[in-house]
Each structure stands twice: as C-alpha cells, then as structure tokens.
C-alpha cells in the first residue's frame, strides 16, 4: 500500500493523508483546510492533488477546520463515499462545516466590497452551504474502542485523543498479500491534565505511525496555572478600563475559557464585567458539549455536583445576532470578548481586532497555536502593524500569549504517547502537523530515545508501506 502526504506536511494546518491499497481502495485520513498566506492557501485548498471521485472513504480524526474543513469541497468535486468519525465529532461537524461555509460566503462578500473599490475582480468561496449539507449526508458516527470496516480488507479503531470533544487517534489494520499491516495516526494528541476532557488513551501497537509534531522542542506551562493567569490578565485590563479580546477556537478552547471563568465567578475572583462569547458556532458547540457528558473527565463531573451548568453565569452572554456583535465595538466599557477563529483568519474576531487593537487600554490574549503567515501569528510576534481585511492597523493593545491553554501535547507529552507503543514493531514515524523547526527538534528527541526511521515528509511525498 502507498501513503501520500497531501496536507499538514511541514506545516501546522490542512491535515490530509491518502492511503492507497493494493486492491485499489483509497482511504483519506482527514480532509482539512489549509490556513496561511492568502495565495498559498488558495492554491492548496483549490487543488487536492487527487481526484475526489476516487476516494472510497474518509477517516476523520476530529472536527477542527484544519482537519475537516475541506470535506464540503470534497463533496463538491464528486466524493460520495462515507466519512467515519466519532459521535461527538459527527455532531460538531454538523454545525462547524455549515458555519465554515457561511463564514466563507460572508467574508468573500466583505472582501469583494473592498476589491470593487480598488477596481479588482471578485473572488469566489471554496464552497457554499449546499456543499456542507451534502457532505453531512455521508457521515457515519462510530464509538471509541469499537472496530469498524470502512472498505473490504480494512478495520479501524478510534481511541480518545483527549484533544477536543470527540477527537480520536486511530489504527488502520489492512489485510494485504497474506499479511496484516497496521498504520497508526495520532490526529492531534491532547495536552494531559487539561480541564473538561479525559487524557489521551493509549494507541494500539502499529507498524507505521503518522504523528503530529505541533510543539516539538517545547514544554508547556502546567495547565494548573491557567486559571490564575487568566484572572490576572482580566483584572489588569479591567483596572485600566480596557477590553480583553480573546481569539479562540469555537470548539474546545472557548468552553475551557468559559469553564475557568465560571470557576472564578463562583470563587468571587472574577471582576464585575460582562463576558461575551461572540460566535454562533461557539454557542452551538457549547450545546453539544453539554450533550456529551460521556467525554468529561472526573473533575468536571465532580464540579457539576455543585454547579450543574459549568458553562454559564449571570454576566456571561452568548451572542448570535450580528447587530449585538457590532454593538460590542461601540460600547466604551471594560468587558471580555471571546470570538472565533483562533488563528484570526476568519469570522467575527477580525472585526473585534480591527476595532480594538489600536487602544492601549485593551489586551489581546492569544491562547492557542497559530500557523505561520496567519494574522494570529503576527499578533503573537507583536508586529508593530498588522493587516486586517487588507488594511494596515498599528498594534498598540497589550498582547499576552498563554500556552498553558494549548490543546496539543508538548514534546514531553508526545514522547510519552509514542513511548507506550512497541518500538521494536514500529518501522517508521512520519512527523506531520508541525513547523519544520519543531519537527526537527521532535525528530532529534525521538532518535535520542532510540526510535528508527523518523521521517519528515514534504507535501505530496509518497512512501510504500
């Protein structure tokens, strides 16, 4: 069988790996949207590198847009096979893919207004709502620790990856040429000790492993420090009359932040200010979190004995309406605004940044990884000026970066996860979903630990397994 890396190769976005079997069947592991430089994103998101109609099934690790966001385009180009994912990911994708289509349509409308003023031709969205609805008809929900067969001669088992609600690592078992071959795929591995979700489960032993490498060479601050650090930032900004603007993924990060503030509120440590979750997707996603308590860790279940709603209190407002969203930028009072997307590449967060980053009273708090060439990365780098909707803005607001909220395992966490596998059986580890410098550091660490055949594939590279 042949494995080709069509995404997340030497970059932290656009997860997409094609597995071609000797019997002619073709499986796609993830189908994610690439986020980065506009021209590069347009090129990679427009061209899969393969014919969508030839794919028999998709094995989806989780619902984040950089792993699932091109599924509607796959359907648009003729894919009619099944998409297998966990039940929670199924529910999340049902809102996230529609939201992605809506955002693309609206953002293209806004950008085209600017382009018309400059005499430039209009641009088209990658896909529309009809495509998102179409691909959801192909989804099949499966349970953790339950083997299923997407195509003849193949069985797959998903295990809890502890990254976001419903996230999974997987082992694909192939019966081929009288042999049993096992390919593992980590998806995104969670950061142990984080609130709400369980820690990552051990993966089944395998012959080859596709492993994420987002934080190679890095060690996170302990998750236990997150709540106190959040409290400090909010209080400091509140005292100078500013707003805390938090770009956050609508699924996972937003719920963690709300849960932490719910705890601060119950403990009397949260300043008396409104907290706004300004993302229709985050509002819907929080409802799905509430509907899947089977994914909670023991600490959250215990907390809910005294507070049955860990995602709400009197001064927390979930905002859907566009007019209410715009009103937040008119109000000149201290508040917290949590809005998507986490990499600041689309959605309402762009408008909040556009209206608030030039005020020194405000704080932009970055709580997750941002790929190179995204607006989020430029803010993390504290550039003097950043472009939003093509226009330059001076970055005067305070910028706070908190990696303790990361949903990804750091290097020690990744080494611990891989270290539970049978290293004598493991022939190759393919490092994906990482910037090259991070991947080189993780490769060196794995080599030092005695692993052989650690490979950093490039975009479009194929290997025979």
C-alpha positions in Angstrom: 0.0 0.0 0.0 1.0 3.6 -0.6 0.8 6.6 1.7 0.9 10.2 0.3 1.0 13.3 2.4 -1.2 15.9 0.7 -1.5 18.2 3.8 0.0 19.2 7.1 3.4 18.3 5.6 6.0 20.6 7.2 3.2 22.9 8.2 0.6 23.0 11.0 -2.6 23.1 9.0 -4.5 21.3 6.3 -4.3 17.7 7.5 -4.8 15.3 4.6 -3.2 11.9 4.0 -4.1 9.5 1.2 -3.8 5.7 1.8 -4.0 3.7 -1.4 -4.4 -0.1 -1.0 -3.2 -2.8 -3.4 -6.8 -3.8 -4.0 -7.5 -0.3 -5.5 -9.4 1.1 -2.5 -8.4 4.6 -1.4 -8.8 6.0 2.1 -8.3 9.6 3.1 -7.2 10.4 6.6 -8.6 13.8 7.4 -9.5 16.5 4.8 -8.5 19.8 6.4 -8.5 23.4 5.3 -5.1 25.0 4.8 -4.6 28.3 6.7 -1.7 30.7 6.0 -0.7 33.1 3.3 -3.7 34.0 1.1 -2.1 32.9 -2.2 -0.7 29.7 -0.8 -4.0 28.9 1.0 -6.0 29.5 -2.2 -3.7 27.2 -4.2 -3.6 24.3 -1.7 -7.3 24.5 -0.8 -8.3 24.6 -4.5 -6.2 21.5 -5.5 -6.4 18.3 -3.6 -3.6 16.5 -5.5 -6.0 13.6 -6.3 -9.4 13.0 -7.9 -12.1 13.4 -5.2 -14.4 10.8 -7.0 -11.8 8.1 -6.5 -11.9 8.3 -2.7 -13.8 5.4 -1.1 -14.0 6.6 2.5 -12.7 9.3 4.8 -11.4 8.6 8.3 -11.8 11.8 10.3 -9.8 12.3 13.5 -11.8 15.3 14.7 -13.9 18.3 13.8 -11.4 21.2 13.8 -11.4 23.0 10.5 -7.8 22.3 9.7 -8.7 18.6 9.8 -12.3 18.6 8.5 -12.7 22.0 6.7 -12.3 20.8 3.1 -14.9 18.0 3.3 -17.6 20.1 1.7 -15.2 20.8 -1.2 -14.5 17.1 -1.5 -18.3 16.6 -1.9 -18.5 19.5 -4.3 -15.9 17.7 -6.5 -17.8 14.4 -6.6 -16.9 12.4 -3.5 -19.8 10.2 -2.4 -18.2 7.7 0.0 -18.6 7.6 3.7 -17.0 9.8 6.3 -16.3 7.9 9.6 -15.9 9.8 12.8 -16.9 9.7 16.5 -20.4 10.6 17.5 -19.3 13.8 19.2 -17.3 14.8 16.1 -20.3 14.0 13.9 -22.4 16.4 16.0 -19.7 19.1 15.9 -19.1 18.8 12.2 -22.8 19.2 11.6 -22.5 22.8 12.8 -18.9 23.6 12.1 -19.0 22.8 8.3 -22.1 24.8 7.8 -20.5 27.6 9.8 -17.4 27.4 7.7 -19.5 27.7 4.5 -21.4 30.7 6.0 -18.2 32.5 7.1 -16.6 32.0 3.7 -19.6 33.3 1.9 -19.8 36.4 4.2 -16.1 37.1 4.2 -16.0 36.9 0.4 -18.8 39.4 0.3 -16.9 41.8 2.5 -13.6 41.3 0.7 -15.3 41.8 -2.6 -16.7 45.1 -1.5 -13.1 46.3 -0.8 -11.9 44.8 -4.1 -14.6 46.6 -6.0 -13.5 49.9 -4.6 -10.0 49.2 -5.8 -11.2 48.0 -9.2 -10.2 44.4 -8.6 -12.2 41.4 -9.8 -14.3 39.4 -7.3 -13.2 36.2 -5.7 -15.3 33.0 -5.1 -15.7 31.0 -1.9 -14.3 27.4 -1.8 -17.7 26.0 -1.1 -21.2 27.1 -0.1 -23.9 25.9 2.3 -25.3 23.4 -0.1 -21.9 21.6 -0.2 -21.7 21.5 3.6 -25.2 20.0 3.8 -24.3 17.5 1.1 -21.2 16.1 2.8 -23.1 15.6 6.1 -25.3 13.1 4.4 -22.2 10.9 4.0 -21.2 10.9 7.7 -21.3 7.7 9.9 -20.8 8.0 13.6 -18.8 5.4 15.4 -17.8 4.8 19.1 -14.4 4.8 20.7 -12.8 1.3 21.1 -15.1 -0.2 18.6 -13.7 -1.7 15.4 -15.4 -1.0 12.1 -14.7 -1.7 8.4 -14.7 1.3 6.0 -13.8 -0.9 3.0 -13.1 -4.5 2.3 -9.9 -5.8 3.9 -9.6 -2.9 6.4 -10.6 -2.5 10.0 -10.2 0.7 12.1 -10.4 1.5 15.7 -10.7 5.0 17.2 -9.4 5.8 20.7 -9.9 9.0 22.7 -7.1 11.5 21.7 -8.0 14.0 24.5 -7.6 17.0 22.2 -11.1 18.3 21.7 -14.6 16.8 22.3 -14.8 13.7 20.1 -11.2 13.7 18.9 -9.6 10.4 18.1 -6.4 8.7 17.3 -6.7 5.6 15.1 -5.1 2.4 13.9 -5.9 1.3 10.4 -5.4 -2.5 10.0 -5.0 -3.8 6.5 -5.1 -7.4 5.3 -2.9 -7.4 2.2 -0.8 -10.0 0.4 -1.4 -12.5 3.2 0.0 -10.1 5.8 -1.5 -7.9 8.5 -0.3 -4.3 8.3 -1.1 -1.6 10.9 -0.9 2.1 10.3 -1.4 4.5 13.2 -2.5 8.1 13.0 -2.4 10.3 16.1 -4.7 13.0 14.7 -4.0 15.8 17.3 -2.9 14.5 20.7 -4.3 16.3 23.7 -2.3 18.1 26.5 -2.7 15.9 29.6 -4.2 17.5 32.7 -6.5 19.9 30.9 -10.0 20.6 32.1 -13.2 19.1 30.8 -11.8 16.1 28.7 -10.1 12.9 29.6 -6.3 12.5 29.0 -5.3 10.7 25.7 -5.8 7.0 25.6 -3.0 4.6 24.6 -3.0 3.7 21.0 -2.8 0.1 19.7 0.7 -1.0 18.6 1.3 -0.4 14.9 4.0 -0.9 12.2 4.0 2.8 11.0 2.8 5.9 12.7 1.7 9.3 11.4 2.4 11.6 14.4 1.6 15.2 14.9 4.5 17.4 16.0 3.0 20.8 16.7 5.0 21.5 19.8 8.2 19.6 19.1 11.0 21.1 21.3 8.5 22.9 23.6 7.3 22.4 27.1 4.0 23.9 28.1 3.3 25.8 31.3 1.3 23.4 33.6 -2.5 23.6 32.9 -2.9 24.1 36.6 -1.6 27.7 36.2 -4.1 28.7 33.5 -6.9 29.9 35.7 -4.7 32.2 37.9 -3.0 33.6 34.8 -6.4 34.3 33.2 -7.6 36.0 36.3 -4.5 38.3 36.4 -5.0 39.4 32.7 -8.7 40.2 33.2 -8.1 42.1 36.4 -5.2 44.1 34.9 -7.2 45.1 31.9 -10.3 45.8 33.9 -8.4 48.2 36.1 -7.4 50.3 33.1 -10.9 50.3 31.6 -10.0 48.1 28.7 -11.4 45.1 26.9 -9.9 41.6 26.8 -10.1 40.3 23.2 -9.6 36.5 23.1 -9.3 34.8 19.7 -10.3 31.2 20.4 -11.4 28.2 18.5 -15.1 27.8 18.9 -14.8 24.2 19.9 -12.7 23.3 22.9 -10.8 26.4 23.7 -13.9 28.6 24.2 -15.5 26.1 26.5 -12.3 25.8 28.6 -12.1 29.5 29.0 -15.8 29.8 30.0 -15.4 26.9 32.4 -12.4 28.6 34.0 -14.3 31.9 34.3 -17.3 30.1 35.8 -15.0 28.8 38.5 -13.5 32.3 39.1 -17.0 33.7 39.4 -18.0 31.0 41.9 -14.9 31.7 43.9 -15.5 35.5 43.9 -12.4 36.2 41.9 -13.8 37.5 38.6 -14.2 41.3 38.2 -17.7 42.6 37.8 -17.7 42.9 34.0 -19.6 41.3 31.1 -18.1 38.3 29.4 -19.3 37.8 25.8 -19.0 34.7 23.7 -19.4 36.2 20.3 -19.6 33.3 17.9 -22.8 31.5 16.8 -20.7 28.4 16.3 -19.3 28.5 19.8 -22.9 28.9 21.1 -24.0 25.8 19.2 -20.8 23.9 20.1 -21.3 24.6 23.8 -24.7 22.9 23.5 -23.0 19.9 22.0 -20.5 19.8 24.9 -23.5 19.7 27.3 -25.0 16.9 25.3 -21.8 14.7 25.5 -21.0 14.2 29.2 -19.6 10.8 28.4 -16.4 12.7 27.2 -15.9 14.6 30.5 -13.1 13.9 32.9 -13.8 13.0 36.6 -13.0 16.6 37.8 -15.7 18.2 35.7 -18.3 15.5 36.7 -17.5 16.3 40.4 -17.7 20.1 39.8 -21.1 19.6 38.3 -22.4 18.2 41.6 -22.5 21.8 43.0 -22.7 23.7 39.7 -24.8 21.8 37.2 -24.1 24.4 34.4 -20.3 24.9 34.2 -20.7 27.0 31.0 -22.9 29.8 32.3 -23.5 32.5 34.9 -25.4 35.8 35.1 -22.9 38.1 33.4 -22.0 35.6 30.6 -23.7 36.4 27.3 -23.8 34.1 24.3 -24.2 36.3 21.2 -25.7 35.1 17.9 -27.1 38.3 16.3 -24.8 40.4 14.1 -26.2 43.7 15.5 -25.4 42.6 19.0 -21.9 41.7 17.9 -21.3 45.1 16.3 -22.6 46.8 19.5 -19.7 45.4 21.5 -17.3 47.5 19.5 -19.3 50.7 20.2 -19.5 50.2 23.9 -16.7 52.0 25.7 -16.5 49.9 28.9 -14.4 47.0 30.2 -15.5 43.5 29.0 -14.2 40.2 27.8 -14.9 39.2 24.2 -14.2 35.6 23.2 -14.6 35.1 19.4 -13.5 32.8 16.6 -11.4 31.9 14.8 -8.4 31.1 17.0 -5.8 31.9 14.2 -7.7 35.1 13.4 -8.2 34.1 9.8 -12.0 34.4 9.5 -15.1 35.3 11.4 -16.2 38.0 13.9 -12.8 38.1 15.6 -11.4 40.1 12.7 -13.9 42.9 13.3 -13.2 42.9 17.0 -9.4 43.1 16.4 -9.9 45.8 13.7 -11.8 47.9 16.2 -9.7 47.4 19.4 -6.1 46.7 18.7 -5.2 50.4 18.4 -6.3 51.1 22.0 -3.5 50.7 24.7 -6.1 50.0 27.4 -7.1 46.7 25.7 -5.5 43.3 25.8 -5.4 40.7 23.0 -4.9 37.3 24.7 -3.7 34.5 22.5 -4.5 31.1 23.9 -3.6 28.7 21.1 -1.2 27.8 18.3 -1.2 30.0 15.2 0.3 28.8 12.0 2.9 30.8 10.1 1.6 33.7 8.0 -1.7 33.9 9.8 -2.9 37.1 11.5 -2.8 35.3 14.8 0.9 34.5 14.4 1.7 38.2 13.5 -0.1 39.3 16.7 1.9 36.7 18.8 5.1 38.1 17.2 3.9 41.6 18.3 4.4 43.2 15.0 4.1 47.0 15.1 1.4 46.9 12.4 -0.9 44.1 11.2 -3.2 43.9 8.2 -6.9 43.1 8.7 -9.1 42.9 5.7 -6.2 44.2 3.6 -5.8 47.4 5.6 -2.9 48.2 7.9 -3.5 48.8 11.7 -1.0 49.7 14.4 -0.9 47.1 17.1 -1.0 49.1 20.4 -3.0 46.8 22.6 -1.2 44.6 25.1 -0.5 41.2 23.7 -0.5 38.2 26.2 0.4 34.7 25.0 -0.6 31.8 27.2 0.5 28.3 26.0 -0.9 26.6 29.1 -4.3 26.6 27.3 -2.9 24.6 24.4 -5.0 21.6 23.4 -1.9 19.9 21.9 0.6 17.8 23.8 4.1 19.4 24.2 7.2 17.4 23.4 7.3 15.5 26.7 3.6 14.6 26.1 4.3 13.4 22.6 7.3 11.3 23.7 5.1 9.8 26.5 2.4 9.0 24.0 4.7 7.4 21.4 6.7 5.7 24.2 3.7 3.5 25.1 4.0 1.8 21.7 6.1 -1.3 20.9 9.2 0.4 19.4 10.6 -2.8 18.0 7.5 -3.2 15.8 7.4 0.5 14.8 9.3 0.8 11.5 8.7 4.4 10.7 7.3 7.5 12.4 6.1 10.2 9.9 6.1 13.6 11.6 3.3 15.9 10.3 1.3 18.9 11.5 4.3 20.9 12.6 6.6 23.7 11.5 9.9 22.3 10.2 11.9 23.6 13.1 9.6 21.9 15.6 9.7 18.7 13.6 13.4 18.7 13.5 13.5 19.0 17.3 11.0 16.2 17.8 12.9 14.0 15.4 16.1 14.5 17.3 14.3 13.7 20.6 12.7 10.6 19.2 16.1 9.5 17.7 17.7 10.0 21.1 15.0 7.8 22.6 16.1 5.0 20.2 13.3 5.2 17.5 14.4 4.4 14.0 13.1 5.6 10.7 11.8 9.0 11.8 10.8 10.9 8.7 9.6 14.5 8.0 7.7 14.1 4.7 7.2 17.0 2.3 3.9 18.0 0.6 3.0 15.4 -2.0 5.6 12.9 -0.9 4.7 9.2 -1.2 6.0 6.1 0.6 5.4 2.4 0.1 4.3 0.6 3.3 
